[in-house]
Amino acid sequence: MKQIQRLFRTPARALAAETLNLFIEVENRAGIRGLDALERELRATLARLERAGHPERRRLEGALAALAVYRAERPRARKARRWQAGRPSRRATPASAS
């Protein structure tokens, strides 16, 4: 619940960055299960806000959409980092070494 409260306290102009930071933080702490739990919590809270007609429900709709994009892009980003990390470094060999 603290995570959702954090989204509501964030000013609109900083919401995208704060949302991304939240996803990264949750994934670092709890992995995919943490992201699953966050998604369930967002959906449950969104349902309650929709029943109440709360005007801020759009923030949670945006957060759910952003979470879907984050999950879709996550494997690509990891693969790119792994490729760069495993890339052999090329050192110039001195001419005298041959």
FIMI-612950 format. One record per residue (C-alpha): residue number from 1; residue in one letter; x, y, z. Coordinates in steps of 0.02 Angstrom, whole numbers, plus 50000, padded with zeros to 5 digits. Layout:
! FIMI-612950
<node><nr>NUM</nr><rest>A</rest><xx>X</xx><yy>Y</yy><zz>Z</zz></node>
...
END
This chain:
! FIMI-612950
<node><nr>1</nr><rest>M</rest><xx>50000</xx><yy>50000</yy><zz>50000</zz></node>
<node><nr>2</nr><rest>K</rest><xx>50145</xx><yy>50117</yy><zz>50032</zz></node>
<node><nr>3</nr><rest>Q</rest><xx>50194</xx><yy>50101</yy><zz>49850</zz></node>
<node><nr>4</nr><rest>I</rest><xx>50024</xx><yy>50157</yy><zz>49789</zz></node>
<node><nr>5</nr><rest>Q</rest><xx>50021</xx><yy>50300</yy><zz>49913</zz></node>
<node><nr>6</nr><rest>R</rest><xx>50190</xx><yy>50351</yy><zz>49842</zz></node>
<node><nr>7</nr><rest>L</rest><xx>50112</xx><yy>50364</yy><zz>49668</zz></node>
<node><nr>8</nr><rest>F</rest><xx>49973</xx><yy>50477</yy><zz>49734</zz></node>
<node><nr>9</nr><rest>R</rest><xx>50094</xx><yy>50593</yy><zz>49824</zz></node>
<node><nr>10</nr><rest>T</rest><xx>50203</xx><yy>50617</yy><zz>49670</zz></node>
<node><nr>11</nr><rest>P</rest><xx>50171</xx><yy>50776</yy><zz>49569</zz></node>
<node><nr>12</nr><rest>A</rest><xx>50102</xx><yy>50742</yy><zz>49394</zz></node>
<node><nr>13</nr><rest>R</rest><xx>50257</xx><yy>50808</yy><zz>49306</zz></node>
<node><nr>14</nr><rest>A</rest><xx>50369</xx><yy>50683</yy><zz>49397</zz></node>
<node><nr>15</nr><rest>L</rest><xx>50250</xx><yy>50535</yy><zz>49393</zz></node>
<node><nr>16</nr><rest>A</rest><xx>50331</xx><yy>50441</yy><zz>49247</zz></node>
<node><nr>17</nr><rest>A</rest><xx>50504</xx><yy>50442</yy><zz>49327</zz></node>
<node><nr>18</nr><rest>E</rest><xx>50435</xx><yy>50396</yy><zz>49498</zz></node>
<node><nr>19</nr><rest>T</rest><xx>50333</xx><yy>50253</yy><zz>49424</zz></node>
<node><nr>20</nr><rest>L</rest><xx>50486</xx><yy>50182</yy><zz>49335</zz></node>
<node><nr>21</nr><rest>N</rest><xx>50590</xx><yy>50199</yy><zz>49494</zz></node>
<node><nr>22</nr><rest>L</rest><xx>50454</xx><yy>50108</yy><zz>49590</zz></node>
<node><nr>23</nr><rest>F</rest><xx>50454</xx><yy>49962</yy><zz>49468</zz></node>
<node><nr>24</nr><rest>I</rest><xx>50643</xx><yy>49948</yy><zz>49473</zz></node>
<node><nr>25</nr><rest>E</rest><xx>50644</xx><yy>49956</yy><zz>49662</zz></node>
<node><nr>26</nr><rest>V</rest><xx>50510</xx><yy>49821</yy><zz>49680</zz></node>
<node><nr>27</nr><rest>E</rest><xx>50597</xx><yy>49708</yy><zz>49555</zz></node>
<node><nr>28</nr><rest>N</rest><xx>50765</xx><yy>49729</yy><zz>49642</zz></node>
<node><nr>29</nr><rest>R</rest><xx>50691</xx><yy>49688</yy><zz>49811</zz></node>
<node><nr>30</nr><rest>A</rest><xx>50569</xx><yy>49548</yy><zz>49769</zz></node>
<node><nr>31</nr><rest>G</rest><xx>50595</xx><yy>49502</yy><zz>49586</zz></node>
<node><nr>32</nr><rest>I</rest><xx>50453</xx><yy>49450</yy><zz>49473</zz></node>
<node><nr>33</nr><rest>R</rest><xx>50346</xx><yy>49399</yy><zz>49621</zz></node>
<node><nr>34</nr><rest>G</rest><xx>50358</xx><yy>49575</yy><zz>49687</zz></node>
<node><nr>35</nr><rest>L</rest><xx>50299</xx><yy>49644</yy><zz>49520</zz></node>
<node><nr>36</nr><rest>D</rest><xx>50155</xx><yy>49519</yy><zz>49521</zz></node>
<node><nr>37</nr><rest>A</rest><xx>50106</xx><yy>49574</yy><zz>49697</zz></node>
<node><nr>38</nr><rest>L</rest><xx>50115</xx><yy>49756</yy><zz>49647</zz></node>
<node><nr>39</nr><rest>E</rest><xx>50005</xx><yy>49724</yy><zz>49496</zz></node>
<node><nr>40</nr><rest>R</rest><xx>49875</xx><yy>49635</yy><zz>49604</zz></node>
<node><nr>41</nr><rest>E</rest><xx>49878</xx><yy>49778</yy><zz>49727</zz></node>
<node><nr>42</nr><rest>L</rest><xx>49860</xx><yy>49907</yy><zz>49589</zz></node>
<node><nr>43</nr><rest>R</rest><xx>49711</xx><yy>49814</yy><zz>49514</zz></node>
<node><nr>44</nr><rest>A</rest><xx>49624</xx><yy>49795</yy><zz>49682</zz></node>
<node><nr>45</nr><rest>T</rest><xx>49649</xx><yy>49978</yy><zz>49724</zz></node>
<node><nr>46</nr><rest>L</rest><xx>49593</xx><yy>50031</yy><zz>49551</zz></node>
<node><nr>47</nr><rest>A</rest><xx>49432</xx><yy>49931</yy><zz>49570</zz></node>
<node><nr>48</nr><rest>R</rest><xx>49396</xx><yy>50017</yy><zz>49736</zz></node>
<node><nr>49</nr><rest>L</rest><xx>49430</xx><yy>50189</yy><zz>49662</zz></node>
<node><nr>50</nr><rest>E</rest><xx>49319</xx><yy>50154</yy><zz>49512</zz></node>
<node><nr>51</nr><rest>R</rest><xx>49175</xx><yy>50103</yy><zz>49625</zz></node>
<node><nr>52</nr><rest>A</rest><xx>49198</xx><yy>50263</yy><zz>49724</zz></node>
<node><nr>53</nr><rest>G</rest><xx>49215</xx><yy>50369</yy><zz>49566</zz></node>
<node><nr>54</nr><rest>H</rest><xx>49380</xx><yy>50439</yy><zz>49626</zz></node>
<node><nr>55</nr><rest>P</rest><xx>49457</xx><yy>50566</yy><zz>49506</zz></node>
<node><nr>56</nr><rest>E</rest><xx>49635</xx><yy>50502</yy><zz>49533</zz></node>
<node><nr>57</nr><rest>R</rest><xx>49600</xx><yy>50328</yy><zz>49465</zz></node>
<node><nr>58</nr><rest>R</rest><xx>49684</xx><yy>50378</yy><zz>49302</zz></node>
<node><nr>59</nr><rest>R</rest><xx>49852</xx><yy>50378</yy><zz>49391</zz></node>
<node><nr>60</nr><rest>L</rest><xx>49830</xx><yy>50194</yy><zz>49431</zz></node>
<node><nr>61</nr><rest>E</rest><xx>49769</xx><yy>50155</yy><zz>49256</zz></node>
<node><nr>62</nr><rest>G</rest><xx>49928</xx><yy>50236</yy><zz>49191</zz></node>
<node><nr>63</nr><rest>A</rest><xx>50034</xx><yy>50141</yy><zz>49316</zz></node>
<node><nr>64</nr><rest>L</rest><xx>49957</xx><yy>49975</yy><zz>49261</zz></node>
<node><nr>65</nr><rest>A</rest><xx>49990</xx><yy>50017</yy><zz>49078</zz></node>
<node><nr>66</nr><rest>A</rest><xx>50168</xx><yy>50067</yy><zz>49121</zz></node>
<node><nr>67</nr><rest>L</rest><xx>50194</xx><yy>49904</yy><zz>49216</zz></node>
<node><nr>68</nr><rest>A</rest><xx>50140</xx><yy>49805</yy><zz>49063</zz></node>
<node><nr>69</nr><rest>V</rest><xx>50266</xx><yy>49901</yy><zz>48956</zz></node>
<node><nr>70</nr><rest>Y</rest><xx>50401</xx><yy>49879</yy><zz>49088</zz></node>
<node><nr>71</nr><rest>R</rest><xx>50374</xx><yy>49691</yy><zz>49090</zz></node>
<node><nr>72</nr><rest>A</rest><xx>50377</xx><yy>49682</yy><zz>48900</zz></node>
<node><nr>73</nr><rest>E</rest><xx>50539</xx><yy>49781</yy><zz>48887</zz></node>
<node><nr>74</nr><rest>R</rest><xx>50628</xx><yy>49703</yy><zz>49036</zz></node>
<node><nr>75</nr><rest>P</rest><xx>50693</xx><yy>49545</yy><zz>48949</zz></node>
<node><nr>76</nr><rest>R</rest><xx>50765</xx><yy>49647</yy><zz>48806</zz></node>
<node><nr>77</nr><rest>A</rest><xx>50858</xx><yy>49763</yy><zz>48924</zz></node>
<node><nr>78</nr><rest>R</rest><xx>50930</xx><yy>49617</yy><zz>49021</zz></node>
<node><nr>79</nr><rest>K</rest><xx>50983</xx><yy>49529</yy><zz>48862</zz></node>
<node><nr>80</nr><rest>A</rest><xx>51071</xx><yy>49687</yy><zz>48801</zz></node>
<node><nr>81</nr><rest>R</rest><xx>51163</xx><yy>49708</yy><zz>48967</zz></node>
<node><nr>82</nr><rest>R</rest><xx>51215</xx><yy>49525</yy><zz>48966</zz></node>
<node><nr>83</nr><rest>W</rest><xx>51278</xx><yy>49540</yy><zz>48787</zz></node>
<node><nr>84</nr><rest>Q</rest><xx>51382</xx><yy>49693</yy><zz>48829</zz></node>
<node><nr>85</nr><rest>A</rest><xx>51451</xx><yy>49613</yy><zz>48988</zz></node>
<node><nr>86</nr><rest>G</rest><xx>51499</xx><yy>49451</yy><zz>48899</zz></node>
<node><nr>87</nr><rest>R</rest><xx>51577</xx><yy>49538</yy><zz>48751</zz></node>
<node><nr>88</nr><rest>P</rest><xx>51763</xx><yy>49499</yy><zz>48739</zz></node>
<node><nr>89</nr><rest>S</rest><xx>51875</xx><yy>49649</yy><zz>48749</zz></node>
<node><nr>90</nr><rest>R</rest><xx>51992</xx><yy>49673</yy><zz>48603</zz></node>
<node><nr>91</nr><rest>R</rest><xx>52166</xx><yy>49725</yy><zz>48647</zz></node>
<node><nr>92</nr><rest>A</rest><xx>52291</xx><yy>49781</yy><zz>48521</zz></node>
<node><nr>93</nr><rest>T</rest><xx>52439</xx><yy>49663</yy><zz>48515</zz></node>
<node><nr>94</nr><rest>P</rest><xx>52606</xx><yy>49745</yy><zz>48500</zz></node>
<node><nr>95</nr><rest>A</rest><xx>52698</xx><yy>49710</yy><zz>48338</zz></node>
<node><nr>96</nr><rest>S</rest><xx>52845</xx><yy>49640</yy><zz>48436</zz></node>
<node><nr>97</nr><rest>A</rest><xx>52735</xx><yy>49503</yy><zz>48511</zz></node>
<node><nr>98</nr><rest>S</rest><xx>52717</xx><yy>49411</yy><zz>48345</zz></node>
END
